[in-house]
Amino acid sequence: MKKRIIQFIVMTFIVLVNLLSGTSVAQETTVLDSAKVNEIKAIETTELNTEIQKTARFLTETESWLSQFHHLVLLEKQLNEISATSEVFEKSAASFEIDGLGGRSLNGIRNKWKRLESRTTKVQQELGESQQEIEKRIGILEGEKLKWERTNLHLKEIQAPTKIIELGDDALVQIRAGLVALHDTMNHAYELVDLCAKNQLNIQNKIEDLNEREGQMLDQLFMRSHVPFFSQKFTSDDSTKTDRWSDFVQYTVKESKEFFGQKQMEITLHMLFALVFFILFILGAHYIKQDEFLDVNGVSHLFSIIKSPFAGSLLVTVFLGFFIYGTLPAFISEIFLLLMLLPFLMLLPKVIASKYKYFVLVFMLAFAMDQLQQMVFTQIMAQRVIILLQSLFLILCLSILLYQNRKLFLNEGKTGIYESLFISGVMVVIVLEIISLYANIIGALSLSNFLNRGVIKSAIISCLVYAIYLIIKGLYSLFVHSKASYFLRSVQNHRQTMYKTGVMLIRLSLLFLIARAVLGQFSLYAIVANIIEEIVNLSVKVGSMEIGMSQVGGFILILAATIYLASTIRFLLEEEILSRFNLELGVPMAIAMMSKYLVLLIGFMLAVSAAGIDLEKFGFIAGALGVGIGFGLQNVVGNFVAGLVLMFERPIRVGDIILMQNLEGTVTDIGIRATKIKSYDGAEVIIPNGDFISQQITNWTLSDKKRRLEQIIEVDSSNDPRKVMDILKSCVVQNENVLIDPSPMVIFQGIRENRHQYRLLFWVTENVLSTRTQVSVSISEKLQEAGMELALPKTEVLIKGAHS
């Protein structure tokens, strides 16, 4: 109450200030900055015609703008509609019978007021934009007015011709007329601002009323508001009431017309989505061959849904409606759920595993009973009987199903995480329904109704969101593993990683939606939000400095978001964008790496700023830390600088084949501190960047990818050298991995110990080891076919003491 009084005083003060300022708008807006006033000079006589034309053009444009400026009229119409709607809400039965409503009805009424608040805020923003435009034009005309006043005074002082002085007077008259029109428009805008402020205050008071009533309702949950169940008696009114049903239908139709009447654009967009999804599902059923995706995870459920295009498209389209229309009235939200249940029931055997199927059917039957209880039975005893039957039905059916399917869930002692979560969820439902049953029997009807309705709607929402998850996951999996994704190089090169990451994000997003829906059904969302807000507003004083949780949280969130964004930008630049250009090897990696660290630097500065640290003081602290880093982390800083040198000078690049001491392999990654080399043994060796600057490196592919290989062959001296050289050359030329240019070369190096030695030189670009092996095998086979043998070293054995 105290908060509302303060709020009322503040809003009243704002309204009074606006009303008082509205009568003196002209005086306030005519005050120009003193520096600008001094800059305004009288117009030179030679420039009079030009300035007169310039002023006339601006006045004509302003007059045209004002004549076509229906914006304020439209805003006034919207504000009047908001005021009228607010009065209807106040006079409606929904507003006067708050004490008898449940939490969900309270949410529905509060959502109506919040939608009205969002409309008022939008009008307020548009009014602000209109005022800025009017003030801008007034400022320009005030400057023109002062300029022409000084010009006229100057013309009279120099005794200019009468016609020229009359031209200046006419310009002033037109300027003053334009200012009067603009000031009148500004005064009208201020009146609308006052009306908007009053509406905003009224709406906020209503929302606060509803919040207080909800708090009172939650406080009364554990009170016995009714007699015990078996002491409750039926009265003559404990039946369905035609007049109540008629009132409900009339109220529903009226509010539906009002809601959808304000959502014409959203309705058009929703219908367009429905048509697009229906066409996509039909085309998918006809043109996508299921046999091509038998081994793809997540696609089997999608094909089952595609075969029912009406049900699948309806399920997805109605689900999108929750996001397209924003905050929905309670009964429209219920209708959307019922519309989703119809296709879900049709798709249930296809998308839900058999061990879950009957659980879902139980929840759907309980939901139908709940809807019947809300719409038909209005008296207390009838409601209590329905709630009692719901609780007994859920407890018995879920317990029996858990017992019957225990072997399927346990899976021979190996229960997965999702099975464990499902079993735990069902057991929680059973416990809550037992509490609801007990509360109903002893007379705590509010608690019984609260738990029963929250459990049923939470279960239904979870089932529907799970079905949507299967559809979205299937569509994403189909895209990633189909030919449609071939134009994305990032998907081609990292298909499994992209699939797993995407599915994880989809899963987290839908889990968040389920958590929010469940908290909302139990009226815990606002409580959790308030707790989080209080935690965020906590602060700790360390010496003279106060550290707030909001600052720490902002620092962590911005830093985490920056790291993820920087990695994503590097990945997209290196894999998707720069790879499409004809750049030198290593350039895409260098650009992507520098972009990543630039984003990290900017994000770190933003995080520091969000933490409330003055950047000037931070620079001093960073300088002081730099001294300590220079002594304690010399190697790290040295490797960092070496990484920058490697990045810009590029003596080695990703994909190069290098030889460093006894290590030979391919460069797979050049980081800011170390470089990864994959050896021919398959090991990934991490080498500090400083070693590449200080040690000798052989880069086989620096200028190009050509690499020369050498083979030494020794053949018996009895063979013709020319024939041997022809055979060796043919073995090389016939290999597809050997380059023709530079051409292979065979060198006869002479006779050594009754053996002819040949040196075979040839060039390759890749597959070094396999090519060397293929050439060696081919040489051995061709020499054997020609009857030539490779020379083997001759060994003479001398046996001492043997007889001659």
C-alpha positions in Angstrom: 0.0 0.0 0.0 2.8 2.4 0.9 4.5 1.6 -2.4 1.3 2.5 -4.3 0.9 5.8 -2.5 4.4 6.8 -3.4 3.8 5.7 -6.9 0.6 7.8 -7.1 2.3 10.9 -5.7 5.2 10.6 -8.3 2.8 10.1 -11.2 0.6 13.0 -10.0 3.6 15.2 -9.8 4.6 14.3 -13.4 1.1 15.0 -14.6 1.0 18.4 -12.9 4.4 19.3 -14.2 3.3 18.4 -17.7 0.0 20.4 -17.4 1.9 23.5 -16.1 4.5 23.1 -18.8 1.9 22.7 -21.5 0.9 26.4 -21.1 4.4 27.6 -21.6 5.7 25.3 -24.2 6.3 28.2 -26.6 8.4 30.0 -24.0 10.5 26.9 -23.1 11.1 25.8 -26.6 12.1 29.3 -27.8 15.1 29.3 -25.6 18.1 28.6 -27.7 21.6 27.7 -26.6 23.6 30.9 -26.0 26.5 29.7 -28.2 24.1 29.1 -31.1 22.5 32.5 -30.5 25.9 34.2 -30.9 26.6 32.2 -34.1 23.4 33.5 -35.8 24.2 36.5 -37.9 22.1 38.8 -40.1 21.8 37.8 -43.7 23.9 39.6 -46.2 21.9 41.6 -48.8 23.4 39.6 -51.6 22.1 36.4 -50.1 18.5 37.6 -49.3 16.9 35.8 -52.3 18.6 32.5 -51.6 17.7 32.6 -47.9 14.1 33.6 -48.6 13.8 30.6 -50.9 15.4 28.3 -48.4 13.1 29.5 -45.6 10.1 29.2 -47.8 10.9 25.6 -48.7 11.3 24.6 -45.1 8.0 26.3 -44.1 6.2 24.6 -47.0 7.7 21.2 -46.0 6.7 21.8 -42.4 3.2 22.8 -43.4 2.9 19.7 -45.5 4.2 17.6 -42.7 1.7 19.1 -40.3 -1.2 18.6 -42.7 -0.3 14.9 -43.2 0.6 14.4 -39.5 -2.3 12.2 -38.4 0.1 10.4 -36.0 -1.2 12.3 -32.9 -4.8 11.7 -34.0 -4.2 8.0 -34.2 -2.4 8.0 -30.9 -5.2 9.9 -29.3 -7.6 7.3 -30.7 -5.5 4.5 -29.3 -5.4 6.1 -25.9 -9.1 6.6 -25.9 -9.5 2.9 -26.8 -7.2 2.0 -24.0 -9.1 4.1 -21.5 -12.4 2.6 -22.6 -11.0 -1.0 -22.4 -9.7 -0.2 -19.0 -13.1 0.8 -17.8 -14.6 -2.3 -19.3 -12.1 -4.5 -17.5 -12.9 -2.7 -14.2 -16.7 -3.2 -14.7 -16.5 -6.7 -16.0 -17.4 -9.7 -13.8 -13.8 -10.9 -14.1 -12.5 -7.9 -12.2 -15.2 -7.8 -9.5 -15.1 -11.5 -8.7 -11.3 -11.8 -8.1 -11.8 -13.3 -4.6 -13.5 -16.3 -6.1 -11.0 -17.0 -8.8 -8.2 -19.5 -8.9 -4.6 -18.8 -9.7 -5.0 -19.6 -13.4 -7.9 -17.1 -13.7 -5.9 -14.5 -11.9 -3.1 -15.1 -14.4 -5.6 -14.6 -17.2 -6.9 -11.3 -15.8 -3.4 -10.1 -15.1 -2.3 -11.0 -18.7 -5.2 -8.8 -20.0 -3.9 -5.9 -18.0 -0.3 -6.6 -19.0 -1.4 -6.6 -22.7 -3.0 -3.2 -22.0 0.2 -2.0 -20.3 2.3 -3.0 -23.3 -0.1 -1.1 -25.6 0.2 2.0 -23.4 4.0 1.7 -23.4 4.1 1.5 -27.2 1.9 4.6 -27.5 4.2 6.3 -25.0 7.2 5.5 -27.1 5.5 6.8 -30.2 4.5 10.0 -28.4 8.1 10.5 -27.4 9.3 10.1 -31.0 6.7 12.6 -32.2 7.7 15.1 -29.5 11.3 14.9 -30.6 10.4 15.6 -34.2 8.3 18.6 -33.3 11.0 20.0 -31.0 13.6 19.6 -33.8 11.4 21.6 -36.2 10.7 24.2 -33.5 14.4 24.6 -32.9 15.1 25.2 -36.6 12.3 27.8 -36.9 13.4 29.6 -33.7 16.8 29.9 -35.3 15.3 31.2 -38.5 13.1 33.6 -36.6 16.1 35.1 -34.8 18.1 35.3 -38.0 15.4 37.2 -39.8 14.8 39.5 -36.9 18.4 40.5 -36.9 18.3 40.8 -40.7 15.3 43.1 -40.6 17.0 45.3 -38.0 20.1 45.4 -40.2 18.1 46.3 -43.3 16.3 49.2 -41.5 19.7 50.4 -40.1 21.2 50.6 -43.6 17.9 52.0 -45.0 17.3 49.3 -47.5 14.5 49.6 -50.1 11.0 49.2 -48.7 10.3 46.1 -50.9 13.3 44.3 -49.4 12.2 45.2 -45.9 8.7 43.9 -46.7 10.2 40.6 -47.9 11.9 40.2 -44.5 8.7 41.1 -42.7 6.7 38.5 -44.7 9.3 35.8 -43.9 9.0 36.6 -40.2 5.2 36.4 -40.3 5.3 33.0 -42.0 7.9 31.8 -39.5 5.8 32.9 -36.5 2.7 31.2 -38.0 4.7 28.0 -38.4 5.9 28.2 -34.8 2.3 28.7 -33.5 1.2 25.6 -35.4 4.1 23.6 -34.1 3.5 24.8 -30.5 -0.2 23.9 -30.8 0.8 20.4 -31.9 3.3 20.1 -29.1 0.6 21.2 -26.5 -1.6 18.5 -27.9 1.2 16.0 -27.5 1.7 17.0 -23.9 -2.1 16.4 -23.3 -1.7 12.9 -24.7 1.3 12.3 -22.5 -0.8 13.2 -19.5 -3.5 10.8 -20.6 -1.0 8.1 -21.2 0.5 8.6 -17.7 -2.9 8.3 -16.1 -3.7 5.1 -17.9 -0.3 3.7 -17.0 -0.8 4.5 -13.4 -4.3 2.9 -13.4 -3.0 -0.2 -15.1 -0.1 -0.6 -12.8 -2.4 -0.3 -9.8 -4.6 -3.0 -11.2 -1.7 -5.3 -11.8 -0.4 -4.7 -8.3 -3.9 -5.5 -7.0 -3.9 -8.8 -8.8 -0.4 -9.6 -7.4 -1.5 -8.9 -3.9 -4.6 -11.1 -4.4 -2.4 -13.9 -5.8 -0.2 -13.6 -2.7 -3.2 -13.8 -0.5 -4.4 -16.8 -2.4 -1.1 -18.6 -2.0 -1.2 -17.7 1.8 -4.6 -19.3 2.1 -3.7 -22.5 0.2 -3.1 -24.5 3.4 -6.3 -23.2 5.2 -9.4 -25.4 5.5 -11.8 -23.2 3.6 -14.5 -25.8 3.4 -16.1 -28.5 5.5 -14.7 -32.1 5.1 -15.7 -33.9 2.0 -18.1 -36.3 3.5 -19.8 -33.5 5.4 -20.4 -31.5 2.2 -24.0 -31.7 0.9 -25.4 -31.3 -2.5 -27.8 -28.3 -2.8 -30.4 -27.6 -5.4 -27.9 -25.5 -7.3 -25.2 -28.3 -7.4 -25.7 -29.0 -11.1 -24.8 -27.5 -14.5 -26.2 -24.0 -14.9 -27.4 -22.8 -18.3 -27.3 -19.2 -17.4 -23.7 -19.4 -16.2 -22.7 -21.3 -19.3 -24.3 -18.7 -21.4 -22.5 -15.9 -19.6 -19.2 -17.7 -20.0 -19.8 -18.2 -23.8 -20.7 -14.5 -24.2 -17.8 -13.3 -22.3 -15.4 -15.6 -24.2 -16.7 -14.5 -27.6 -16.5 -10.9 -26.6 -13.0 -11.0 -25.4 -11.9 -13.2 -28.3 -13.2 -10.6 -30.8 -11.4 -7.9 -28.8 -8.1 -9.8 -28.6 -7.9 -11.0 -32.3 -9.2 -7.6 -33.5 -5.9 -6.1 -32.3 -3.8 -9.0 -33.8 -4.6 -8.7 -37.5 -1.0 -8.8 -38.6 -0.2 -11.7 -36.2 -3.2 -13.6 -37.6 -2.0 -13.1 -41.1 1.5 -14.3 -40.2 0.1 -17.3 -38.3 -2.0 -18.3 -41.3 1.0 -18.0 -43.6 3.1 -20.3 -41.3 0.2 -22.8 -41.3 0.1 -22.9 -45.1 3.9 -23.1 -45.4 4.2 -26.0 -42.9 1.2 -27.8 -44.5 2.9 -27.6 -48.0 6.3 -28.6 -46.6 4.8 -31.7 -44.9 3.0 -32.7 -48.1 6.1 -32.2 -50.2 8.2 -34.1 -47.7 5.8 -37.1 -47.8 6.0 -37.3 -51.6 9.6 -36.4 -52.4 11.8 -37.5 -49.5 12.8 -41.1 -49.6 12.9 -42.7 -46.2 15.3 -45.4 -47.3 18.1 -42.8 -47.7 17.9 -41.9 -44.0 17.4 -45.2 -42.3 20.6 -44.9 -40.3 20.2 -41.3 -39.4 19.3 -40.6 -35.8 16.0 -38.8 -35.1 14.6 -39.0 -38.6 12.4 -42.0 -38.1 9.9 -40.2 -35.9 9.8 -37.3 -38.4 8.8 -39.6 -41.3 6.0 -41.0 -39.1 4.7 -37.4 -38.6 5.2 -36.4 -42.3 2.9 -39.2 -43.3 0.1 -37.3 -41.5 0.7 -33.8 -42.9 -2.5 -32.3 -41.5 -1.8 -33.4 -37.9 1.9 -32.6 -38.0 1.5 -29.1 -39.5 -1.4 -28.3 -37.2 0.6 -29.3 -34.1 3.6 -27.1 -35.2 1.4 -24.2 -36.2 -0.6 -24.0 -33.0 2.6 -24.3 -31.0 4.0 -21.3 -32.9 0.9 -19.4 -31.9 2.1 -19.1 -28.3 5.1 -17.1 -29.6 3.4 -15.1 -32.4 0.6 -13.7 -30.3 2.7 -13.1 -27.1 0.7 -13.1 -23.9 -2.6 -15.0 -24.5 -5.8 -14.8 -22.6 -6.4 -17.8 -20.3 -9.2 -19.3 -22.3 -7.4 -18.9 -25.7 -4.4 -20.6 -24.2 -6.7 -23.5 -23.2 -8.1 -23.6 -26.7 -4.6 -23.7 -28.2 -3.7 -26.6 -25.9 -6.9 -28.5 -26.9 -6.1 -27.8 -30.6 -2.6 -29.3 -30.1 -4.0 -32.3 -28.3 -6.1 -33.3 -31.3 -3.2 -33.9 -33.7 -1.0 -35.2 -30.8 -3.6 -37.9 -30.2 -3.5 -38.8 -33.9 0.3 -39.0 -33.9 0.6 -40.6 -30.5 1.2 -44.2 -31.7 3.8 -43.0 -34.2 6.0 -40.7 -32.1 5.8 -42.0 -28.5 7.4 -45.2 -27.4 5.0 -48.0 -26.3 6.1 -47.9 -22.7 5.2 -44.2 -22.5 2.0 -44.3 -24.6 -0.5 -45.2 -21.9 0.9 -42.7 -19.4 0.2 -40.0 -21.9 -3.4 -41.3 -22.5 -4.0 -41.2 -18.7 -2.9 -37.5 -18.5 -5.0 -36.6 -21.5 -8.1 -38.2 -19.9 -7.4 -36.3 -16.7 -7.0 -33.1 -18.6 -10.4 -33.6 -20.3 -12.0 -34.1 -16.9 -10.4 -30.9 -15.7 -11.7 -28.9 -18.7 -15.2 -30.4 -18.1 -15.0 -29.4 -14.4 -14.1 -25.8 -15.2 -16.7 -25.2 -18.0 -19.7 -27.1 -16.7 -19.7 -27.7 -12.9 -19.9 -24.4 -11.0 -20.9 -25.5 -7.5 -18.6 -26.6 -4.8 -19.7 -30.2 -4.2 -19.6 -31.0 -8.0 -16.1 -29.6 -8.3 -14.9 -31.6 -5.3 -16.3 -34.8 -6.7 -14.6 -34.2 -10.1 -11.2 -33.4 -8.4 -11.6 -36.5 -6.2 -12.2 -38.7 -9.2 -9.2 -37.1 -11.0 -6.9 -37.7 -8.1 -8.0 -41.3 -7.6 -7.8 -41.9 -11.4 -4.3 -40.6 -11.7 -3.0 -42.4 -8.5 -4.4 -45.8 -9.5 -3.6 -45.7 -13.2 -0.1 -44.3 -12.9 0.8 -46.8 -10.1 -0.5 -49.7 -12.1 1.3 -48.6 -15.3 4.6 -48.2 -13.4 4.3 -51.7 -11.9 3.4 -53.2 -15.3 6.3 -51.5 -17.2 8.9 -51.9 -14.5 10.9 -54.4 -16.6 10.9 -52.1 -19.6 12.1 -49.1 -17.6 14.7 -51.0 -15.7 16.1 -52.6 -18.9 17.8 -55.4 -17.1 19.2 -53.2 -14.4 20.5 -50.5 -16.8 18.2 -47.4 -16.6 19.1 -44.4 -18.8 18.9 -40.8 -17.7 15.7 -40.1 -19.5 14.0 -43.2 -18.1 15.1 -42.2 -14.6 13.8 -38.7 -15.0 10.5 -40.0 -16.3 10.1 -42.5 -13.4 11.0 -39.7 -10.9 8.4 -37.4 -12.5 5.6 -39.9 -12.4 6.4 -40.7 -8.8 6.3 -37.0 -7.9 2.9 -36.7 -9.7 1.6 -39.6 -7.6 2.8 -38.0 -4.4 1.2 -34.6 -5.3 -2.1 -36.3 -6.2 -2.1 -38.1 -2.9 -1.6 -34.8 -1.1 -4.4 -33.3 -3.3 -6.7 -36.1 -2.4 -6.1 -35.7 1.3 -6.5 -31.9 1.1 -9.8 -32.4 -0.7 -11.1 -34.8 1.9 -10.2 -32.6 4.9 -11.6 -29.4 3.3 -8.5 -27.6 2.0 -10.1 -27.3 -1.5 -7.8 -24.5 -2.6 -4.7 -26.6 -2.1 -6.3 -29.7 -3.7 -7.4 -27.7 -6.8 -4.1 -26.0 -7.0 -2.0 -29.2 -7.0 -4.4 -31.2 -9.1 -4.7 -28.6 -11.9 -1.0 -27.8 -11.8 0.0 -31.5 -12.1 -2.3 -32.2 -15.0 -1.5 -29.1 -17.1 2.3 -29.5 -16.4 2.1 -33.1 -17.7 0.1 -32.2 -20.8 2.5 -29.3 -21.7 5.5 -31.6 -21.2 4.0 -34.2 -23.5 3.2 -31.6 -26.2 6.7 -30.0 -26.0 8.3 -33.4 -26.3 6.3 -34.0 -29.5 7.5 -30.7 -30.8 11.1 -31.6 -29.8 10.9 -34.8 -31.9 9.7 -32.8 -35.0 12.3 -30.1 -34.6 15.1 -32.6 -34.0 14.0 -34.7 -37.0 13.9 -31.6 -39.3 17.3 -30.5 -38.1 18.7 -34.0 -38.5 17.2 -34.3 -42.0 18.8 -31.1 -43.0 22.2 -31.9 -41.7 22.3 -35.3 -43.3 20.7 -34.4 -46.6 22.1 -32.9 -49.8 20.5 -29.6 -49.0 23.4 -29.0 -46.5 26.1 -29.5 -49.0 26.4 -25.8 -49.7 27.5 -25.3 -46.1 31.2 -26.3 -45.8 31.0 -26.2 -42.0 28.4 -28.9 -42.1 30.3 -31.0 -44.6 33.5 -30.9 -42.5 31.9 -31.2 -39.1 28.6 -33.0 -39.6 28.5 -34.9 -36.3 29.7 -32.0 -34.3 27.1 -29.7 -35.8 24.4 -32.3 -35.3 25.2 -32.9 -31.6 25.5 -29.1 -30.9 22.2 -28.3 -32.6 20.3 -31.1 -30.9 21.8 -30.0 -27.5 20.6 -26.4 -28.1 17.1 -27.5 -29.2 16.9 -29.7 -26.1 18.0 -27.0 -23.7 15.6 -24.5 -25.3 12.6 -26.8 -24.9 13.6 -27.8 -21.4 13.6 -24.1 -20.5 10.1 -23.8 -21.9 8.9 -26.8 -19.9 10.5 -25.5 -16.7 8.9 -22.1 -17.2 5.5 -23.6 -17.9 5.6 -25.9 -14.9 6.7 -23.0 -12.6 3.9 -20.9 -14.0 1.3 -23.6 -13.4 2.3 -23.8 -9.7 2.5 -19.9 -9.4 6.2 -20.3 -8.7 7.6 -18.4 -11.7 7.1 -15.0 -10.1 8.5 -16.2 -6.8 11.6 -17.7 -8.5 12.0 -14.5 -10.5 11.8 -12.4 -7.3 14.4 -14.6 -5.6 16.7 -14.3 -8.5 16.2 -10.5 -8.6 17.0 -10.3 -4.8 20.1 -12.3 -5.3 21.2 -10.1 -8.2 20.6 -7.0 -6.1 22.8 -8.3 -3.3 26.0 -6.5 -2.7 29.1 -7.0 -0.6 31.2 -4.2 0.7 35.0 -4.8 0.6 36.8 -1.8 2.2 35.6 1.3 0.4 34.4 -0.6 -2.7 30.9 -2.2 -3.0 30.7 -5.2 -5.2 27.2 -6.2 -6.4 26.0 -9.6 -7.5 24.6 -7.9 -10.6 28.0 -6.6 -11.5 29.7 -10.0 -11.0 26.9 -11.8 -12.9 27.1 -9.3 -15.7 30.9 -9.7 -15.9 30.6 -13.5 -16.0 27.7 -13.6 -18.5 29.3 -11.1 -20.9 32.6 -12.9 -20.7 31.0 -16.3 -21.4 28.9 -14.9 -24.2 32.0 -13.3 -25.7 34.0 -16.5 -25.6 31.2 -18.4 -27.3 30.7 -15.6 -29.9 34.4 -15.3 -30.6 34.7 -19.1 -31.2 31.6 -19.0 -33.4 32.9 -16.1 -35.5 36.3 -17.8 -36.0 34.6 -21.0 -37.0 32.3 -19.3 -39.5 35.1 -17.2 -41.0 37.6 -20.0 -41.3 35.2 -22.8 -42.4 32.3 -21.0 -44.2 33.2 -17.6 -45.5 36.9 -17.2 -46.2 37.3 -20.7 -47.5 35.1 -19.6 -50.5 37.7 -17.0 -51.6 40.9 -17.8 -53.5 43.3 -16.9 -50.6 46.7 -18.2 -49.9 47.1 -21.2 -47.6 47.0 -20.0 -43.9 45.4 -16.6 -44.6 41.8 -17.6 -43.6 43.2 -19.0 -40.4 45.1 -15.8 -39.6 42.1 -13.6 -40.3 39.8 -15.8 -38.3 42.3 -16.0 -35.4 42.7 -12.2 -35.3 39.0 -11.6 -35.5 38.5 -14.0 -32.6 40.9 -12.2 -30.3 39.6 -8.8 -31.3 36.1 -9.9 -30.3 37.5 -11.3 -27.0 39.3 -8.0 -26.3 36.1 -6.0 -27.0 34.0 -8.4 -24.9 36.5 -8.3 -22.0 36.4 -4.5 -22.0 32.6 -4.6 -22.0 32.7 -7.1 -19.1 35.0 -5.0 -17.1 32.8 -2.0 -17.7 29.7 -4.0 -16.7 31.5 -5.0 -13.5 31.6 -1.3 -12.6 35.4 -0.9 -12.9 36.6 2.4 -14.3 38.5 1.7 -17.4 41.1 4.4 -16.6 41.8 2.7 -13.2 41.8 -0.6 -14.9 44.5 0.6 -17.3 46.6 1.5 -14.3 46.0 -1.9 -12.7 46.8 -3.6 -16.0 50.1 -1.7 -16.2 51.0 -2.7 -12.7 50.2 -6.3 -13.4 52.2 -6.1 -16.6 55.4 -5.7 -14.6 54.6 -8.9 -12.6 53.6 -10.8 -15.7 56.9 -9.7 -17.4 58.9 -11.4 -14.6 56.7 -14.3 -13.7 55.2 -15.3 -17.1 58.1 -14.6 -19.5 57.7 -17.8 -21.4 53.9 -17.4 -21.8 54.3 -13.8 -23.0 57.1 -14.9 -25.3 55.0 -17.7 -26.8 52.2 -15.2 -27.3 54.4 -12.8 -29.2 55.8 -15.7 -31.2 52.3 -16.7 -32.1 51.6 -13.2 -33.4 54.8 -13.4 -35.5 53.8 -16.8 -36.9 50.4 -15.4 -37.7 51.6 -12.4 -39.7 54.9 -13.6 -41.1 53.5 -17.1 -41.8 56.7 -19.2 -42.1 54.4 -22.1 -41.3 50.7 -22.5 -42.0 47.9 -24.9 -41.2 48.3 -27.9 -43.6 52.1 -27.5 -44.1 54.4 -30.5 -43.8 57.4 -29.6 -41.7 60.4 -31.2 -40.2 61.6 -30.0 -36.8 64.5 -31.8 -35.3 63.4 -35.5 -35.4 59.7 -34.7 -35.7 58.0 -34.7 -39.1 54.3 -34.1 -39.6 51.4 -31.8 -40.7 50.5 -28.5 -39.0 46.9 -28.9 -37.8 46.5 -25.7 -35.7 48.4 -22.5 -34.9 47.2 -21.1 -31.6 48.2 -17.9 -29.8 50.5 -19.9 -27.4 51.3 -23.2 -29.1 51.1 -25.1 -32.4 49.8 -28.6 -32.9 51.6 -31.0 -35.3 50.1 -34.3 -36.3 53.0 -36.8 -36.9 52.8 -39.7 -39.4 52.3 -42.0 -36.4 49.0 -40.2 -35.6 50.2 -38.5 -32.5 49.4 -34.8 -32.0 52.5 -33.0 -30.7 52.0 -29.6 -29.0 55.0 -27.3 -29.4 55.3 -23.8 -27.9 55.4 -21.1 -30.6 58.7 -19.7 -29.3 60.5 -22.9 -30.5 59.5 -22.1 -34.1 61.2 -18.7 -33.9 64.4 -19.9 -32.2 65.0 -23.3 -33.9 65.6 -24.4 -37.5 62.5 -25.7 -39.3 62.3 -27.4 -42.7 59.0 -26.6 -44.4 58.4 -28.9 -47.3 55.3 -27.0 -48.5 56.1 -23.3 -47.8 56.0 -21.9 -51.4 54.0 -24.8 -52.8 52.8 -28.3 -51.9 55.3 -30.1 -54.1 57.7 -32.4 -52.4 60.6 -34.3 -53.9 61.1 -37.9 -52.9 64.2 -40.0 -53.4 64.8 -43.7 -53.9 68.2 -45.4 -54.0 68.1 -48.7 -56.0 71.0 -51.1 -56.4 70.9 -53.7 -59.2 73.4 -56.4 -60.2 76.1 -55.1 -62.5 75.3 -57.7 -65.2 72.1 -55.8 -66.1 71.9 -53.2 -68.9 71.7 -49.7 -67.2 69.5 -48.3 -69.9 66.8 -51.0 -69.5 67.0 -50.5 -65.7 66.5 -46.8 -66.0 63.5 -47.2 -68.3 61.9 -49.6 -65.9 62.5 -47.3 -63.0 61.1 -44.3 -64.8 58.0 -46.2 -66.0 57.2 -47.3 -62.5 57.1 -43.6 -61.4 55.3 -42.2 -64.4 52.5 -44.8 -64.1 51.7 -43.7 -60.5 48.8 -41.2 -60.4 50.2 -39.4 -57.3 53.5 -38.5 -59.0 53.7 -35.1 -60.7 54.6 -34.9 -64.4 56.0 -31.4 -63.9 58.7 -31.4 -62.6 59.3 -34.6 -64.5 60.8 -37.7 -62.7 64.5 -38.2 -63.1 66.7 -41.4 -62.9 70.4 -40.9 -62.3 73.0 -43.7 -62.8 75.5 -43.0 -60.0 78.1 -45.7 -61.0 79.4 -49.1 -60.0 80.0 -49.9 -56.4 81.3 -53.3 -55.4 79.9 -55.0 -58.5 76.5 -53.3 -58.1 75.0 -50.5 -60.2 73.5 -47.8 -58.1 70.6 -45.7 -59.3 69.0 -42.6 -57.8 65.3 -42.1 -58.6 63.9 -38.6 -58.0 60.2 -37.7 -58.3 57.7 -35.1 -57.0 54.4 -35.5 -55.2 51.9 -33.1 -53.5 50.3 -35.4 -51.0 50.1 -39.0 -49.8 53.9 -39.1 -49.3 54.2 -42.4 -47.5 51.7 -44.3 -49.6 53.2 -43.0 -52.8 56.7 -44.1 -51.7 55.4 -47.5 -50.9 53.6 -47.9 -54.2 56.6 -46.9 -56.2 58.9 -49.3 -54.3 56.5 -52.2 -54.8 56.1 -51.4 -58.5 59.9 -51.3 -59.0 60.4 -54.7 -57.3 57.6 -56.3 -59.4 58.9 -54.8 -62.7 62.5 -55.8 -62.1 61.4 -59.4 -61.3 59.3 -59.5 -64.5 62.3 -58.4 -66.5 64.5 -61.1 -64.9 66.6 -58.6 -62.9 67.3 -58.9 -59.3 68.1 -56.2 -56.7 71.7 -56.4 -55.7 72.4 -57.7 -52.2 75.6 -57.1 -50.4 78.1 -60.0 -50.7 79.5 -61.4 -47.6 82.7 -63.4 -47.5 83.1 -65.9 -44.6 86.7 -66.9 -43.7 87.0 -70.0 -41.5 90.2 -70.1 -39.7 92.1 -73.4 -39.5 90.2 -74.9 -42.4 92.2 -77.1 -44.9 92.7 -75.6 -48.3 
